[in-house]
């Protein structure tokens, strides 16, 4: 257990940050999963909207430093690649 006041405060700060980061990371993963399911269902309009929301969630997570910007770019590229393979461009 921490001894100093500053160490106790750091524990509190880290807990808050961990929960905030978890929220954004979870939201990004959920949106990507929904987009993949929408693409595989074959409904182009719904899939396009789901991909747009997934892009937004990944960008927000990367912007806040929760995931690396290249990680977000890779996930977006793979998602769009799946979309284009499924719906032919």
Residue pairs with C-beta under 8 A, 6 or more apart in sequence:
2 8
2 10
2 11
21 64
21 66
24 57
24 60
24 61
24 64
24 66
25 61
25 66
25 67
27 57
27 60
27 61
28 54
28 57
28 58
28 60
28 61
28 66
28 67
28 72
28 75
30 57
31 50
31 53
31 54
31 56
31 57
31 58
32 54
32 57
32 58
32 75
32 79
34 50
34 53
34 54
35 47
35 50
35 51
35 53
35 54
35 79
36 79
36 82
37 50
38 46
38 47
38 49
38 50
38 51
39 47
39 50
39 51
39 79
39 82
39 83
39 86
39 87
40 86
41 47
42 86
44 87
47 83
47 86
47 87
48 83
51 79
51 80
51 83
54 76
54 79
55 76
55 79
58 67
58 72
58 75
58 76
59 72
61 67
61 72
62 68
62 69
62 71
62 72
62 73
